[in-house]
Every structure is written in C-alpha cells, then in structure tokens.
Amino acid sequence: MKLFWKVLFSLHLLIETVLGNWWNLAAPVRPVQTSNTSLETFISMHKESCQRFDYLVERQKQLCMLSDKMVQVLQTGAQQAVEECQHQFRNSRWNCSTVDNSTDIFGGVLKFKSRESAFVHALSAAALAHAVARACSRGELNECSCDARVRKRTPRHWQWGGCSEDIRYGEKFSRDFVDVKENKESDEGIMNLHNNEAGRRAVRGRMQRVCKCHGMSGSCSVRVCWRRLPQLRIVGDSLSTRYEGASHVKIVERKRGKNIRKLRPIHADMKKPNKTDLVYLEDSPDYCEPNDELGILGTRGRTCNRTSAGLDGCRLLCCGRGYQTRVRDHEEKCRCRFVWCCRVHCEICRSKRDHHVCN
C-alpha cells in the first residue's frame, strides 16, 4: 500500500510538471496571422491556439474558445500577475523570478505549499478577474459588457449611469477558469481554492465609485455614478500586506454525516483566518542559495541597501554572507530650464555612487 501511494504521488508530480499552470500564458506566444483569412478560418485558428496550450485542462480550453479575444485577455491577466508579483517582491530574497526553458515559468518554487505560493495563486486569480472585467467594459468579449445590475438600486443623492465594470462576471470567469484545476479533496487544493477566492475578494472590495456632476452652471443637481475597477497595483499592495500576515494552517477533518475538511490555524491560540486572509501549509524553502531544481536563483549578486533594516537591507538580503561595495559612475539630467518655445533643455550631471552587492 505504501508503494502504491508513492507511485501515485510521483505520477501526480509528473503530471503537474508537464502541465504547468495557466499563468504560463505570460510567456511570449506567437500571434495568429489573420491577414487575408475568412471569419471561419480565423475562428478555426483561434480554437486551435486554445487547444495547443497543453497545460490547460479541457474546461479551461472550452472557456478559452468562448471568444476570439479570449487568448489575449488570458495572456494579459497572466502577464500582469507576473509583473505585479515581481514588483511586490523586488526587494525580497525570492523576487518572483521566472525561469526560461521550463514547463512552469516559476520553476519548482510553487511545489511548496508556502506563503509565496499563496500569494501567487491569490494574485493570479485577482489579475484574471480584473482583466476579464476590464475587457467586458471595453466591449472586447461577446459574453459580457457593462454591469447593469447596480442600476436597480435607487440611491438618494445620485443615480447609476455610465459603464460600471462587471467584476461579478470577472469573478465568475476567474472562479470557473482558475479553480477548475484544483482538487477539492487534497490539502494543496483546499489551500489554493481559499487563496484564489481571497485574491478575487481583494479586487471586489476595492471597487471604486466614480461620479460626474450634471446641472446648470455646475450646480451638480444630478450626480451620475458608476463602479470602476481599482488599479491592479492597489490589489497587489493589499495582497502583499496579506502575505506578510498570512496564516499558517493545517487541514482538520470534521465528521458530521460526511467528512468535511477545513483549514484551521496550526496553533489553537492563533486567529482563525477569514475569507480575505492568505493561508499556507508549509514553511518556505531557503531562497538564499541557488537551487536549479526548484528554479531558485539565490541572492548572490543582488543589489542591497546598506542603510535599510528591511528586507532589502544588506544584512537580510545577503543572508549573513556580507556584501561588496563598488563605485559606479552615475548620470542624470540636471539644471533643466524651459526654452521658448517649446522645449526643456537639461544638462547631464555625472557623479560617483556606492553600489552594494551581496556576496
């Protein structure tokens, strides 16, 4: 029996390695040539492009084929997720680096059920919901447009109008597309599903109400308002805060008629995570030293801040190995002045600056 489970686990890892995940769409994809082709041919080519993504399961391929613009929307969501992840972790030991020539752009780092994996899943689900909702409001997808449901409400001092971005459809698509790949019975699947939903809630909870005044002489007798998506940076900042306070949890089984598996804090005196918190099951791997198997680059050669006590400081980022200080020439524009008409003339100022690099 032990041998059976070992073989089954090895097979699961092999399948996961081959398939990768949907955010592999962030990798460059050769565009489909559409010149001098009929509509039928273009639709056929679009379906073929969805089918050739081997790391998508069948349901994801079906959703990809809903619209001829869906591949671009999926790619936008994946690329924005990777870029935002790299921005948020730019000063950390693991800087959300991507790996070339791999079936998974993050390498093997996300095989760990760590807080980094929690963040990536939450941000990816959020970015897809964000990208789909924005594409809906721009008329790029046939299945959705603006959110008309908010107009059923009757507020006192203003009225709904304009084009509210349909985060409900974005959430629904993200839930259908991202969550379908998770095993609801496995520990990792339960963790990922929780973090996916936390990411989507981070978008919904930061929707902004935007209003425009109407009336004689700017009296604003009537205000027309609509809902707008937050910038993904705002969502990323929020999830980064959640990452810092992520809950270390375990899976417990409750038998009430049928087995129910729930996330609970690893220690009884810790706060139970709510639906907006990020959760993780395992401690993070060591990001200090390179690990080719996991796609970890290590921190040797990284630039650090000698005066910072934070994660970007030389003491933490260099993992106690010390650092070297190098003097580099620095150029920047200076003494800029306006020249009539109509340009700005600047001089180039040169200086030498210390540059600190981890050993």
Buried (B, 14 or more C-beta within 10 A) or exposed (E): EEEEEEEEEEEEEEEBEEBBBBBBBBBEBEEEEEEEEEEEEBEEBBBEBBEEBEBBEEEBBBBBBBBBBBBBBBBBBBBBBBBBBEBBBEBBBBBBBBBEEBBBBBBBBBBBBBBBBBBBBBBBBBBBBBBBBBBBBBEBBEEBBBBEEBBEEEEEEBBBBBBBBBBBBBBBBBBEBBBBBBEEEEBBBBBBBBBBBBBBBBBBEBBEEEBEEBEEEEEBEEBBBBBBBBEBEBBBBBBBEBBEEBBBBEBEEEEEEEEEBEBBBEEEEEEEBEEBBBBBBBEBBEBBEEBEEBBBBBBBEBBBBEEBEEBBBBBBBBBEEEBEEEEEEEEEEEEEEEEEEEEEEEEEEEEEEEBBBBE
